[in-house]
Amino acid sequence: MTSPASPALPKLSVLKFGSSVLHTPDDYARAAHEIYRHTRAGEKVVAVVSALDGETDALFEVGAAVGQNSHDAMLARLVRCGELKSAALMGLALQRAGITAAVLDPHEMSLKAEGSSLDANLTGLDRAQVLAHFERADVIVAPGFFGEGAEGPVTLGRGGTDLTAVMFAHWLGASRARLIKDVDGVYTDDPARVPDAHRFDQLDYAEAARVSRGLVQDKAIHAAQALDVIIEVAALGKAFATRIGPVTPKTGSRHRVRPLRVAMLGHGSVGAGVCEHLLAHPGRFQLNPVLVRNALEHARSGRPGLRFTEDLAEALENRPDIVVETIGGTGVARSLSQSVLRDGMHLVTANKAVIALDFERLHELAADSGRQLRYSAAVGGGAPILETLDRVSQSGAVLSVEGVMNGTCNFILGRLGEGALLADAIAEAQALGFAEADPRGDIDGHDAADKLSIIIQHAFGVQLDPADIAKESLSDLSPHKLQAATEQNLVFKQVGHCSAGSDGRIDARIELRALQPGHRLAQLRNEENGFLVQLPHESLYVQGKGAGRWPTAEAVFADIVDIQRLVDGHLKQTAGLRPQRAAQAARMPGEDSA
């Protein structure tokens, strides 16, 4: 989560996910990837969702069977249940991915509508009420297709979620309404039936209404024209879209995306999560045998469709496009990271220790080979702190960064504050998959120091060895100190701090700090991470889940998808750029952001 420390109008995207992309509950994870792509680019997102494919029709059928000549108002109350269920499922998927989200029903937004019960039009929204939720969340999930009429819920007709997205973009001041469909734009003919159909890069409103053939709801197109709202029609994971607005129609090339060949090194908690994401996108990725220590053991318990190997050469067979390293440690993983880039393959890693030790060398190798080095998951998990620093360092100096950057320690400190013994709190963190078998790297501050070293590179462009960062250990936190803090209503947190002095020297430390309960960092719970970035004229706050399989796997997968878009030619080449320049160079053509 990224937000100003003081209230300000956020940079906002409205994304709509219809039933053409929501077929089963598994599809909410794919939608979460698309949302995370925008939030880690610094945007707030309103995600408008339809019911799962076929569910609205099924509810209409049930209503007709039970009520026969059913009352329209009653049917409206019934069929809205599909959207309510879908919004809640989307919120759960975002939560699992480590993305802060609020799910709001129409009455919680004062989303008003007028007209017949089954074909109404939206008329108003409490803008301040909606925007207030962005103080605590990056994403607001809203059910589409219905609003609050004078006498209860009313629906907006077939395709009504498109209309909801357009109206949200207008009322909340978003740059556009991006409609995520099962095709990557508007075509002259159905591309599934006509192989040589032409894809439009842009369309005016009248032509869009004529050629989209129901792909975009007519009411939504007419509303967008009246309110001067840009509509984009896009597919999941794509950088390009058909833009509908006050423009001259123009056809473009049809984009044929080849599968990205991926080699996975490691199949622990995070590696297994990344494999799940890769397998959930058939046709987009070709996965090599996964490198593990015991292939037979993993084959017995692994997911069907996965192959395992103990042979590095087999894991790297057929020269993969990208290597994903989730082995961890600074032994084999360190040498492999360098050899992967040296041999001309892109590298994605969650290994903060290797990045902290070899930051300069790895970036040099990436630049020399013209390949990408990505490591978003190394710091913050689902909290996109590195992306935030890359953005803000373009326009002004970062004065300081401090934060809770070890989710394991935050979880353990929370349990200690409740009276648990250190050994019991560690065991619970290990059982939940937050802590390693040997927790000393977390407890003694070494993990946080590695992360702080990387943050210093992105914030100040300075190399600082993690060994030179002062650290305090949780094992030195006595029960007496914990009790005293509790009596004073203070909350202990492991806080990493770095700032640059006027002489260019970096002050950096990992400390145990007793905070007032109202402090932003004190409010972090369980495995959450949070960061305060101080700029000359403002401060930013970044929050998200910092430990566990799914938040970390989400960040790794986002890096993979970024590289896939680059490989397919939709991004400018940024391999090997220093962090302060990479964010600016990596903007995608045809989009305002993300």
C-alpha positions as CSV (number, residue, x, y, z in Angstrom):
1,M,0.0,0.0,0.0
2,T,1.3,3.5,-0.9
3,S,-0.3,6.7,0.2
4,P,0.7,10.2,1.2
5,A,1.1,10.7,5.0
6,S,-1.5,13.5,4.7
7,P,-4.7,13.3,2.7
8,A,-4.4,14.1,-1.0
9,L,-6.2,13.1,-4.2
10,P,-4.7,9.8,-5.2
11,K,-3.6,8.8,-8.7
12,L,-6.5,6.5,-9.6
13,S,-7.2,3.7,-12.0
14,V,-10.6,2.0,-12.5
15,L,-10.4,-1.6,-13.6
16,K,-13.4,-3.7,-14.5
17,F,-13.3,-7.5,-14.5
18,G,-16.3,-9.1,-16.2
19,S,-17.6,-12.6,-16.4
20,S,-15.6,-13.2,-19.5
21,V,-12.5,-13.3,-17.3
22,L,-14.1,-14.6,-14.1
23,H,-15.1,-18.2,-14.9
24,T,-14.0,-20.0,-11.7
25,P,-12.8,-18.9,-8.2
26,D,-9.2,-19.5,-9.5
27,D,-9.6,-16.5,-11.8
28,Y,-9.6,-14.0,-8.9
29,A,-5.9,-14.7,-8.4
30,R,-5.3,-13.7,-12.0
31,A,-7.3,-10.6,-11.5
32,A,-5.2,-9.8,-8.4
33,H,-2.0,-9.9,-10.6
34,E,-3.5,-7.3,-12.8
35,I,-4.5,-5.1,-9.9
36,Y,-1.1,-5.4,-8.2
37,R,0.6,-4.3,-11.5
38,H,-1.2,-0.9,-11.0
39,T,-0.8,-0.6,-7.2
40,R,3.0,-1.2,-7.3
41,A,3.2,1.6,-9.9
42,G,1.8,3.9,-7.2
43,E,-1.8,4.0,-8.2
44,K,-4.9,3.5,-6.2
45,V,-7.4,1.1,-7.9
46,V,-11.1,0.8,-7.9
47,A,-11.8,-2.8,-9.1
48,V,-15.3,-3.2,-10.4
49,V,-16.3,-6.9,-10.6
50,S,-19.1,-8.9,-12.3
51,A,-20.5,-12.1,-11.1
52,L,-18.8,-15.3,-12.1
53,D,-19.6,-16.5,-15.6
54,G,-23.1,-17.9,-15.7
55,E,-24.1,-17.0,-12.2
56,T,-26.4,-14.1,-13.0
57,D,-28.3,-16.3,-15.5
58,A,-28.5,-19.1,-13.0
59,L,-30.0,-16.6,-10.4
60,F,-32.5,-15.4,-12.9
61,E,-33.5,-19.0,-13.6
62,V,-33.9,-19.8,-9.9
63,G,-36.0,-16.7,-9.4
64,A,-38.3,-17.5,-12.3
65,A,-38.6,-21.1,-11.1
66,V,-39.5,-20.1,-7.5
67,G,-41.5,-17.0,-8.2
68,Q,-42.9,-17.8,-11.7
69,N,-44.2,-14.3,-12.6
70,S,-41.6,-12.8,-10.4
71,H,-41.7,-9.2,-9.3
72,D,-38.8,-7.3,-10.9
73,A,-37.8,-5.6,-7.7
74,M,-37.5,-9.1,-6.0
75,L,-35.4,-10.4,-8.9
76,A,-33.1,-7.4,-8.6
77,R,-32.5,-8.2,-5.0
78,L,-31.7,-11.8,-5.9
79,V,-29.4,-11.4,-8.9
80,R,-27.3,-8.8,-7.2
81,C,-26.1,-11.6,-4.9
82,G,-23.7,-12.8,-7.7
83,E,-21.9,-9.5,-7.7
84,L,-21.8,-9.3,-3.9
85,K,-20.2,-12.8,-3.8
86,S,-17.8,-11.9,-6.5
87,A,-16.6,-8.7,-4.8
88,A,-16.0,-10.6,-1.5
89,L,-14.0,-13.3,-3.4
90,M,-11.9,-10.6,-5.1
91,G,-11.2,-9.0,-1.7
92,L,-10.1,-12.4,-0.3
93,A,-7.8,-12.9,-3.3
94,L,-6.2,-9.5,-2.8
95,Q,-5.7,-10.2,0.9
96,R,-3.9,-13.4,0.2
97,A,-1.6,-11.7,-2.3
98,G,-0.7,-9.1,0.4
99,I,-2.5,-6.2,-1.2
100,T,-4.6,-4.0,1.1
101,A,-8.2,-3.8,0.0
102,A,-11.6,-2.6,1.1
103,V,-14.8,-4.3,-0.3
104,L,-17.7,-1.8,-0.4
105,D,-21.3,-2.5,-1.2
106,P,-23.3,0.2,-3.1
107,H,-25.0,1.5,0.1
108,E,-21.6,2.0,1.7
109,M,-20.7,4.4,-1.2
110,S,-24.1,6.0,-1.5
111,L,-24.1,4.7,-5.1
112,K,-27.5,5.8,-6.3
113,A,-29.5,4.7,-9.4
114,E,-32.8,5.6,-11.0
115,G,-35.0,3.7,-13.5
116,S,-36.6,0.3,-13.8
117,S,-35.5,-2.4,-11.4
118,L,-33.7,-4.5,-14.1
119,D,-32.4,-1.7,-16.3
120,A,-31.6,1.4,-14.3
121,N,-28.9,4.1,-14.7
122,L,-26.5,5.3,-12.0
123,T,-27.0,8.9,-10.9
124,G,-24.7,9.6,-8.0
125,L,-21.9,8.6,-5.7
126,D,-20.5,9.9,-2.4
127,R,-17.0,10.7,-3.7
128,A,-15.5,11.7,-0.3
129,Q,-16.9,8.6,1.3
130,V,-15.2,6.4,-1.3
131,L,-11.8,8.2,-1.3
132,A,-11.6,8.1,2.5
133,H,-11.1,4.3,2.2
134,F,-7.8,4.9,0.3
135,E,-6.3,6.2,3.5
136,R,-6.1,2.5,4.7
137,A,-6.2,0.6,1.4
138,D,-4.7,0.5,-2.0
139,V,-7.8,-1.1,-3.6
140,I,-11.5,-0.6,-3.4
141,V,-13.5,-3.5,-4.7
142,A,-17.0,-2.7,-5.8
143,P,-19.7,-5.0,-7.2
144,G,-20.9,-3.9,-10.6
145,F,-24.3,-4.3,-12.2
146,F,-26.4,-2.7,-9.5
147,G,-27.0,0.4,-7.3
148,E,-29.4,1.7,-4.7
149,G,-32.8,2.9,-6.0
150,A,-35.4,4.8,-4.2
151,E,-37.1,1.6,-3.0
152,G,-34.1,-0.8,-2.8
153,P,-31.5,-2.4,-5.1
154,V,-31.8,-2.0,-8.8
155,T,-29.7,-3.6,-11.6
156,L,-28.2,-1.8,-14.6
157,G,-29.0,-4.2,-17.4
158,R,-26.8,-6.6,-19.3
159,G,-23.2,-5.4,-19.3
160,G,-24.0,-3.0,-16.6
161,T,-20.6,-3.4,-14.9
162,D,-19.1,-1.5,-17.9
163,L,-21.4,1.4,-17.0
164,T,-20.4,1.2,-13.4
165,A,-16.7,1.5,-14.3
166,V,-17.3,4.5,-16.6
167,M,-19.3,6.3,-13.9
168,F,-16.7,5.6,-11.2
169,A,-14.0,7.0,-13.5
170,H,-16.0,10.2,-14.0
171,W,-17.0,10.7,-10.4
172,L,-13.6,9.9,-8.9
173,G,-11.4,11.7,-11.5
174,A,-9.6,8.6,-12.9
175,S,-7.7,9.0,-16.1
176,R,-9.7,6.2,-17.8
177,A,-11.9,3.1,-17.2
178,R,-9.9,0.0,-18.2
179,L,-12.3,-2.9,-19.1
180,I,-10.5,-6.2,-18.8
181,K,-12.0,-8.7,-21.3
182,D,-11.1,-12.0,-22.8
183,V,-9.7,-10.3,-25.9
184,D,-6.9,-7.8,-26.1
185,G,-9.0,-5.1,-27.7
186,V,-11.7,-4.3,-30.2
187,Y,-11.4,-6.1,-33.6
188,T,-13.0,-5.7,-37.0
189,D,-14.4,-9.2,-36.5
190,D,-14.3,-11.9,-33.9
191,P,-10.6,-12.9,-33.8
192,A,-11.6,-16.4,-32.6
193,R,-13.5,-17.0,-35.9
194,V,-11.7,-14.7,-38.3
195,P,-7.9,-15.2,-38.0
196,D,-7.1,-12.1,-40.1
197,A,-9.4,-9.8,-38.2
198,H,-7.8,-6.4,-37.6
199,R,-7.3,-4.9,-34.1
200,F,-8.0,-1.3,-33.4
201,D,-5.5,0.8,-31.5
202,Q,-8.1,3.5,-31.0
203,L,-11.8,4.2,-31.9
204,D,-14.1,7.1,-31.5
205,Y,-17.3,6.5,-29.5
206,A,-19.7,6.2,-32.4
207,E,-17.4,3.7,-34.2
208,A,-16.9,1.7,-31.0
209,A,-20.6,1.4,-30.5
210,R,-20.9,0.1,-34.1
211,V,-18.0,-2.4,-34.2
212,S,-17.8,-3.7,-30.7
213,R,-20.9,-5.8,-31.1
214,G,-21.8,-5.9,-27.4
215,L,-18.2,-6.3,-26.3
216,V,-18.7,-3.0,-24.5
217,Q,-22.2,-2.1,-23.2
218,D,-23.8,0.6,-25.4
219,K,-25.0,2.5,-22.4
220,A,-21.4,2.6,-21.1
221,I,-20.1,4.0,-24.4
222,H,-22.8,6.7,-24.6
223,A,-22.1,7.7,-21.0
224,A,-18.4,7.8,-21.6
225,Q,-18.9,10.1,-24.6
226,A,-21.3,12.4,-22.7
227,L,-18.9,12.6,-19.7
228,D,-15.6,12.7,-21.7
229,V,-14.3,9.5,-20.1
230,I,-11.7,7.4,-22.0
231,I,-12.4,3.6,-22.2
232,E,-9.7,1.1,-22.7
233,V,-10.5,-2.5,-23.7
234,A,-7.7,-4.8,-22.7
235,A,-6.8,-8.4,-21.7
236,L,-5.1,-9.6,-18.5
237,G,-1.4,-9.0,-18.4
238,K,-1.3,-6.9,-21.6
239,A,0.3,-3.5,-21.9
240,F,-1.7,-2.5,-24.9
241,A,-5.4,-1.8,-25.3
242,T,-8.0,-0.4,-27.7
243,R,-8.6,3.2,-26.5
244,I,-12.1,4.6,-27.1
245,G,-12.4,8.4,-26.9
246,P,-12.5,11.6,-29.0
247,V,-10.0,10.2,-31.5
248,T,-9.7,9.2,-35.1
249,P,-10.2,5.4,-35.5
250,K,-6.9,3.6,-36.2
251,T,-6.1,-0.1,-36.7
252,G,-3.0,-1.6,-35.3
253,S,-1.0,-4.8,-35.4
254,R,-2.3,-7.9,-33.9
255,H,-0.1,-8.9,-31.0
256,R,0.9,-12.6,-30.9
257,V,2.6,-13.4,-27.6
258,R,4.9,-16.3,-27.5
259,P,5.2,-18.4,-24.3
260,L,8.0,-17.3,-22.0
261,R,10.4,-20.1,-21.2
262,V,11.0,-20.1,-17.4
263,A,13.5,-22.0,-15.3
264,M,12.6,-22.3,-11.6
265,L,15.4,-22.8,-9.1
266,G,13.9,-24.0,-5.8
267,H,10.4,-25.2,-4.8
268,G,10.1,-24.2,-1.2
269,S,7.2,-22.0,0.1
270,V,7.8,-19.1,-2.3
271,G,9.0,-21.2,-5.2
272,A,5.9,-23.4,-5.0
273,G,3.7,-20.3,-5.0
274,V,5.4,-19.0,-8.1
275,C,4.9,-22.3,-9.8
276,E,1.2,-22.2,-9.0
277,H,0.9,-18.8,-10.7
278,L,2.9,-19.9,-13.8
279,L,0.8,-23.0,-14.2
280,A,-2.4,-21.0,-13.8
281,H,-1.6,-19.2,-17.1
282,P,-1.4,-21.9,-19.7
283,G,-0.1,-20.7,-23.1
284,R,1.8,-17.8,-21.5
285,F,4.7,-19.8,-19.9
286,Q,6.7,-22.9,-20.6
287,L,8.1,-24.2,-17.3
288,N,11.3,-26.3,-17.3
289,P,11.9,-29.0,-14.7
290,V,12.2,-27.3,-11.3
291,L,15.6,-27.6,-9.6
292,V,15.3,-29.2,-6.1
293,R,17.4,-31.2,-3.8
294,N,15.2,-34.3,-3.8
295,A,13.3,-34.7,-7.0
296,L,11.5,-37.9,-6.0
297,E,10.2,-36.4,-2.8
298,H,8.8,-33.3,-4.6
299,A,7.3,-35.4,-7.4
300,R,5.3,-37.4,-4.8
301,S,3.8,-34.2,-3.2
302,G,4.0,-31.8,-6.1
303,R,1.2,-30.5,-8.3
304,P,0.4,-32.5,-11.5
305,G,2.1,-30.9,-14.5
306,L,5.3,-30.1,-12.6
307,R,8.5,-31.9,-13.3
308,F,11.5,-31.9,-10.9
309,T,15.2,-32.4,-11.3
310,E,18.3,-32.4,-9.2
311,D,20.4,-31.6,-12.3
312,L,21.1,-27.8,-12.9
313,A,21.7,-28.5,-16.6
314,E,18.3,-30.1,-17.0
315,A,16.7,-27.2,-15.1
316,L,18.3,-24.8,-17.6
317,E,17.6,-26.9,-20.7
318,N,16.6,-25.3,-24.0
319,R,18.1,-21.9,-22.9
320,P,15.2,-20.4,-20.9
321,D,14.3,-16.7,-21.3
322,I,14.2,-16.2,-17.6
323,V,15.5,-17.8,-14.4
324,V,13.7,-17.5,-11.2
325,E,15.9,-18.1,-8.1
326,T,14.1,-19.0,-4.9
327,I,16.8,-21.2,-3.3
328,G,17.9,-18.6,-0.8
329,G,21.2,-18.2,1.0
330,T,24.5,-16.9,-0.2
331,G,26.1,-20.2,-1.4
332,V,24.9,-21.8,-4.6
333,A,22.3,-19.0,-5.2
334,R,25.0,-16.3,-5.2
335,S,27.1,-17.9,-8.0
336,L,24.1,-19.0,-10.0
337,S,22.7,-15.4,-10.0
338,Q,25.9,-14.1,-11.6
339,S,26.2,-17.0,-14.1
340,V,22.5,-16.6,-15.2
341,L,23.0,-13.0,-16.2
342,R,26.5,-13.6,-17.7
343,D,25.0,-16.3,-19.9
344,G,22.3,-14.0,-21.2
345,M,19.2,-14.9,-19.3
346,H,16.9,-12.6,-17.4
347,L,17.0,-13.1,-13.6
348,V,14.2,-12.7,-11.0
349,T,15.1,-13.4,-7.4
350,A,13.7,-12.9,-3.9
351,N,17.2,-13.3,-2.4
352,K,17.8,-10.1,-0.4
353,A,21.2,-11.4,0.9
354,V,22.6,-11.9,-2.6
355,I,21.3,-8.6,-3.9
356,A,22.7,-6.8,-0.9
357,L,26.1,-8.4,-1.2
358,D,26.4,-8.2,-5.0
359,F,24.2,-5.2,-5.9
360,E,26.8,-3.4,-8.1
361,R,28.1,-6.6,-9.8
362,L,24.7,-8.0,-10.6
363,H,23.6,-4.7,-12.2
364,E,26.8,-4.5,-14.2
365,L,26.2,-8.0,-15.5
366,A,22.6,-7.2,-16.4
367,A,23.8,-4.1,-18.3
368,D,26.6,-6.0,-20.1
369,S,24.3,-8.8,-21.2
370,G,21.3,-6.6,-22.0
371,R,19.1,-8.6,-19.7
372,Q,16.7,-7.8,-16.8
373,L,17.5,-8.1,-13.1
374,R,14.4,-7.9,-11.0
375,Y,14.1,-8.4,-7.2
376,S,11.0,-6.7,-6.0
377,A,10.2,-9.6,-3.6
378,A,13.6,-9.1,-1.8
379,V,12.3,-6.2,0.2
380,G,8.8,-5.6,1.5
381,G,7.0,-8.7,0.0
382,G,3.7,-7.2,-1.1
383,A,4.7,-3.7,0.0
384,P,6.2,-2.1,-3.2
385,I,8.8,0.0,-1.4
386,L,11.5,-0.3,-4.1
387,E,9.2,0.7,-6.9
388,T,8.1,3.7,-4.7
389,L,11.7,4.8,-4.2
390,D,12.5,4.4,-7.9
391,R,9.6,6.8,-8.7
392,V,10.1,9.5,-6.1
393,S,13.9,9.6,-6.7
394,Q,13.2,10.9,-10.2
395,S,11.7,14.2,-9.0
396,G,13.4,14.9,-5.7
397,A,15.8,13.8,-3.0
398,V,14.8,11.2,-0.5
399,L,15.6,12.5,3.0
400,S,15.0,9.3,4.9
401,V,13.4,5.9,4.9
402,E,12.3,4.0,7.9
403,G,10.1,1.0,8.4
404,V,9.1,-2.3,9.7
405,M,10.7,-4.5,7.0
406,N,10.8,-8.0,8.5
407,G,7.3,-9.5,8.7
408,T,8.6,-12.5,10.8
409,C,9.9,-10.2,13.5
410,N,6.7,-8.1,13.4
411,F,4.6,-11.2,14.0
412,I,6.9,-12.4,16.8
413,L,6.9,-9.0,18.5
414,G,3.1,-9.0,18.4
415,R,3.0,-12.3,20.2
416,L,5.6,-11.1,22.7
417,G,3.4,-8.1,23.4
418,E,0.5,-10.5,24.2
419,G,2.7,-12.3,26.8
420,A,4.0,-15.2,24.7
421,L,7.6,-16.5,25.3
422,L,10.1,-15.9,22.5
423,A,10.6,-19.6,21.8
424,D,6.8,-20.1,21.5
425,A,6.4,-17.1,19.3
426,I,9.2,-18.3,17.0
427,A,7.7,-21.8,16.8
428,E,4.3,-20.3,15.8
429,A,5.9,-18.1,13.1
430,Q,7.7,-21.2,11.8
431,A,4.5,-23.2,11.7
432,L,2.8,-20.5,9.7
433,G,5.7,-20.4,7.2
434,F,6.9,-16.9,8.2
435,A,10.2,-18.0,9.9
436,E,13.0,-20.2,8.7
437,A,14.1,-23.3,10.5
438,D,17.0,-21.2,11.7
439,P,15.4,-17.9,12.7
440,R,18.6,-16.1,13.8
441,G,18.8,-14.1,10.6
442,D,15.4,-12.6,11.4
443,I,15.7,-12.3,15.2
444,D,19.2,-10.8,15.2
445,G,18.4,-8.2,12.5
446,H,20.5,-9.6,9.7
447,D,17.6,-10.0,7.3
448,A,16.4,-6.4,8.0
449,A,20.0,-5.2,7.4
450,D,20.1,-6.8,4.0
451,K,16.9,-5.2,3.0
452,L,18.0,-1.8,4.4
453,S,21.2,-2.0,2.4
454,I,19.1,-2.5,-0.8
455,I,16.8,0.4,0.2
456,I,19.8,2.6,0.6
457,Q,20.9,1.8,-2.9
458,H,17.5,2.8,-4.3
459,A,17.1,5.8,-2.1
460,F,20.6,7.3,-2.2
461,G,22.6,5.3,-4.7
462,V,25.2,4.4,-2.0
463,Q,26.7,1.0,-1.4
464,L,26.6,0.0,2.3
465,D,27.6,-3.4,3.5
466,P,24.9,-5.0,5.7
467,A,27.6,-6.0,8.1
468,D,28.3,-2.3,8.8
469,I,24.7,-1.6,9.8
470,A,24.2,-1.5,13.6
471,K,21.6,-4.1,14.8
472,E,19.6,-4.9,17.9
473,S,18.4,-8.5,18.5
474,L,14.9,-9.6,19.7
475,S,16.7,-12.0,22.0
476,D,17.9,-8.9,24.0
477,L,14.4,-7.7,24.6
478,S,13.7,-8.8,28.2
479,P,10.3,-9.6,29.7
480,H,10.9,-6.6,31.9
481,K,11.2,-4.2,29.0
482,L,8.1,-5.7,27.3
483,Q,6.1,-5.4,30.5
484,A,7.2,-1.8,31.0
485,A,6.2,-0.9,27.4
486,T,2.8,-2.5,27.9
487,E,2.2,-0.5,31.1
488,Q,3.0,2.7,29.2
489,N,0.8,1.7,26.3
490,L,3.7,1.5,23.9
491,V,4.3,-1.0,21.1
492,F,7.7,-2.5,20.3
493,K,8.7,-2.8,16.7
494,Q,11.9,-3.7,14.8
495,V,12.5,-0.6,12.8
496,G,15.1,-0.1,10.1
497,H,16.2,3.5,9.5
498,C,18.4,5.2,6.9
499,S,19.0,8.9,6.1
500,A,21.6,10.9,4.3
501,G,23.6,13.6,6.0
502,S,24.7,16.9,4.4
503,D,28.1,15.4,4.0
504,G,26.7,12.4,2.0
505,R,27.2,9.9,4.8
506,I,24.5,7.4,5.5
507,D,23.1,6.9,8.9
508,A,21.6,3.4,9.0
509,R,20.5,1.1,11.9
510,I,18.2,-1.7,12.8
511,E,16.7,-1.0,16.3
512,L,14.0,-2.1,18.6
513,R,11.8,1.0,19.1
514,A,8.9,1.5,21.5
515,L,6.3,3.4,19.6
516,Q,3.1,5.3,20.5
517,P,0.0,3.2,19.5
518,G,-1.0,6.0,17.0
519,H,2.2,5.8,15.0
520,R,1.7,4.4,11.5
521,L,4.3,1.7,12.1
522,A,2.9,0.7,15.5
523,Q,-0.4,-0.2,13.8
524,L,1.1,-2.9,11.6
525,R,-0.1,-6.4,12.6
526,N,1.2,-9.9,12.2
527,E,3.4,-10.2,9.1
528,E,2.7,-6.7,7.7
529,N,5.5,-4.4,6.5
530,G,5.3,-0.7,6.5
531,F,7.6,2.1,5.3
532,L,7.7,5.9,5.8
533,V,9.5,7.8,3.0
534,Q,10.4,11.4,3.8
535,L,10.7,13.8,0.9
536,P,11.5,17.5,1.0
537,H,7.9,18.5,0.9
538,E,5.9,15.4,1.7
539,S,6.1,11.9,3.2
540,L,4.8,8.7,1.7
541,Y,3.6,5.6,3.5
542,V,3.9,2.1,1.9
543,Q,2.2,-0.9,3.4
544,G,1.6,-4.6,2.6
545,K,2.2,-8.1,3.8
546,G,5.9,-8.8,4.1
547,A,6.2,-12.5,4.7
548,G,4.5,-15.7,3.7
549,R,4.2,-17.6,0.4
550,W,1.6,-15.6,-1.4
551,P,2.7,-12.0,-0.9
552,T,6.2,-12.9,-1.8
553,A,5.2,-15.1,-4.8
554,E,3.0,-12.2,-6.0
555,A,5.9,-9.9,-6.1
556,V,8.1,-12.5,-7.9
557,F,5.3,-13.2,-10.4
558,A,4.8,-9.5,-11.1
559,D,8.5,-9.2,-12.0
560,I,8.1,-12.2,-14.4
561,V,5.1,-10.6,-16.1
562,D,6.9,-7.3,-16.4
563,I,9.8,-9.1,-18.2
564,Q,7.3,-10.9,-20.4
565,R,5.8,-7.7,-21.6
566,L,9.2,-6.3,-22.2
567,V,10.2,-9.4,-24.2
568,D,7.1,-9.1,-26.3
569,G,8.2,-5.6,-27.2
570,H,5.6,-3.6,-25.1
571,L,8.2,-2.0,-22.8
572,K,11.3,0.1,-23.4
573,Q,14.5,-1.8,-22.7
574,T,15.7,-1.0,-19.2
575,A,18.1,-3.9,-18.5
576,G,21.0,-2.9,-16.2
577,L,19.8,0.7,-15.5
578,R,20.5,1.9,-12.1
579,P,17.3,1.9,-9.9
580,Q,16.9,5.7,-10.0
581,R,16.5,5.6,-13.8
582,A,14.8,2.3,-14.4
583,A,11.3,3.3,-13.3
584,Q,11.1,6.2,-15.7
585,A,12.4,4.2,-18.6
586,A,10.1,1.3,-18.0
587,R,6.8,3.1,-18.7
588,M,4.6,1.2,-21.2
589,P,3.5,2.9,-24.4
590,G,-0.1,3.8,-24.7
591,E,-0.8,3.8,-21.0
592,D,-0.9,6.6,-18.4
593,S,0.9,4.4,-15.9
594,A,1.5,0.8,-14.8
